Amino acid sequence: MLLPESIQSLITALERLPGIGPKSASRLAFYLLRASEDISQDLSTALANLKVNTAFCQECFNITKAGRERCEICESPKREDSIVCVVEEALDVVALERTAGFHGKYHVLQGVLSPIEGIGPDDLKIKQLVERVARGGIQEVILATNPSMEGDATAIYLSQQLEPMGVKVTRLARGLPVGGDLEYADQNTLLRALSGRQAMN
Amino acid sequence: MLLPESIQSLITALERLPGIGPKSASRLAFYLLRASEDISQDLSTALANLKVNTAFCQECFNITKAGRERCEICESPKREDSIVCVVEEALDVVALERTAGFHGKYHVLQGVLSPIEGIGPDDLKIKQLVERVARGGIQEVILATNPSMEGDATAIYLSQQLEPMGVKVTRLARGLPVGGDLEYADQNTLLRALSGRQAMN
């Protein structure tokens, strides 16, 4: 039996999402068919509006409402201008904001250097970061790219660009995650935790 | 930081889907934001059309194109009228059709008896099945509900309704799954495989 086209095209569209295979896609499609109309309608509307209503901040390249030139954080008078935290993705800004421990501004690279995937410095918002620092007023740049091979390479590249400009460049600390278990920590993490050990107050 | 409303409403809509938590929802939303426009547009259109273009067959309650009274299988002259396979969901029809081993017709109950969830016989298409059998022409009813507690209870209930009507009532065989491993089979499956053992030809 062929499925009706309305279902089949939904399954095909869902399968294109990352982490959703053919089985999950058909399970989701049949769930939506049985569920109340507004679940699929809300999702449909949200998807249709996604790109129309979203823009990138022209200062930090974080996502923001369409029609705004600068995002809420860049426009906030409460945030320090002198410290900029560089992250890979807008999701990282959300994670850092959740800590409520950072009161500076951000710069979203929109990716990470990856020779394997053919992503070089020009594909990221690196030039814009250098220009931002060159304009002055920034004293510290925190490199908060992921603690991965690509994230580290990007951080090294950025520090080479920024340090000659006389700005302080720092990197997020490495070590044991809070609530983690020393026994299960991998070798590299443990090594970093050792070499980065701090004095007890 | 608050996410722009366009993203937040997409995350909220995605979170309502089964098996998608807050983390996967935001990962999917940001993926869609970065991905090409047509991925989100296709999904949006498919969702909007889902309920509009889908109907239930008035004979077997399988899903079919809107505007059709009976589904392809019920209308096909190649399928035997005398044998009806009773399943829980439309997805089960897809699974059985994939085997290419059944040439009769179907009856989709659209659920399963479940006292815990408050689903009784009147919430399923049981009355319609009894009426279909009463109309005559059906010689065998295969009960293909899931081999679960609820599926078994539903099968027992159905056989009590149908057997007095003089129709042959059968149930799908239980036993070891093909390609499975005896060592890893659970107790009940092994017990069923033993008691249902068949003569070697």
Interface residues (C-beta under 8 A of the other chain):
Chain A: M1 L2 L3 P4 E5 S6 I7 S9 L10 T12 A13 L14 R16 L17 P18 G19 S24 S26 R27 L28 A29 F30 Y31 L32 L33 E37 I39 S40 Q41 D42 L43 S44 T45 A46 L47 A48 N49 L50 K51 V52 N53 T54 N62 I63 T64 K65 A66 C71 E72 I73 E89 A90 L91 V93 V94 E97
Chain B: M1 L2 L3 P4 E5 S6 I7 S9 L10 T12 A13 L14 R16 L17 P18 G19 S24 S26 R27 L28 A29 F30 Y31 L32 L33 E37 I39 S40 Q41 D42 L43 S44 T45 A46 L47 A48 N49 L50 K51 V52 N53 T54 N62 I63 T64 K65 A66 C71 E72 I73 E89 A90 L91 V93 V94 E97
